Amino acid sequence: MAIVGPADGPGQESFDFMLCTPDWFSSTMEHDITIGRHHVFVKRYDYARLQAFVETYCAECSGASWKNVADKLGRLGKWEFEDYIP
């Protein structure tokens, strides 16, 4: 999970992702074809490298509004407001 918010304002929102190795992913597949949305693949678990990757990814997302940024961050993990309709 990444907790992210706009640099110029209050608030944070969550983006959830599944961290896995290709071997683990393959061994847990229930079907021949699987969509990998909201999955981050690593060759081996290294928390420092993962944290640096997520921080860099988030910092490089920009947009005209928080919604635009959140949509881009949603490529990494499931935004807590993904598919929300007021």
Buried (B, 14 or more C-beta within 10 A) or exposed (E): EBEBBEEEEEEEBEBEBBBBEEEEBEEEEEEEEEEEEBBBEBEEEEEEEEEEBBEEBBEEBEEEEBEEBBBBBBEBBBBBEEEEEE
